[in-house]
Amino acid sequence: MLNIVLFGPPGCGKGTQSEKLIAKYDLVHLSTGDILRAEIANQTKLGLEAKQYMDKGELVPDGVVIGMIASKIDANRDAKGFIFDGFPRTTAQAEALDRMLAERNMQIKCMLSLEVPKDELVKRLLNRGLTSGRSDDQNPEIIENRIKEYNQKTAPVIEYYRAQGKHKPINGVGSIDAIFAALCEAIETA
């Protein structure tokens, strides 16, 4: 089973590349944002619990998020693998994910980390903001803060996977097809 963590800062191209990886390797896409919205819409026990936190403007606890991911994995037992997008965001989440997967005799094969210089990220996000309608893609100060938050709080997850020999840095600058080819090579040699 091919289980991949797709990682990188805002604007690095995760969305574009995850679609291509899903199609090529026939993976189930696990986006925590999508899962949270679906669980809330379906009024599941975990969804209702998550909604209580979100309604107060609080982060949904790791245990609730892991429970939702476990539920999604259990519902897709015949999958060829999963691509984790937007999760884990902290080392504690990465440890919890590993424990949950181990309970199912599964593991992460590799963490693909798209690496893009900050000035390129800002340029991409501002460009995306012209068509996305997302206000957080239109303000340079907010973009700078999102990148700073990623570097301070999320980037340390790289060290967790590097220590396991699973971190695969990928140059996220270049053509979409060249970046995709590099991702595929990293998967196939992992």
WOZI-V207405 format. One record per helix or strand. SS is the DSSP state (helix for helix, strand for strand). FROM is the first residue (numbers start at 1). TO is the last residue. Records with the same first field share a line. If there is no record, write none. Layout:
SS=FROM-TO + FROM-TO
This chain:
strand=2-8 + 28-31 + 81-85 + 110-115 + 167-171
helix=14-25 + 32-41 + 45-55 + 62-74 + 91-102 + 118-132 + 135-137 + 140-154 + 157-163 + 176-188
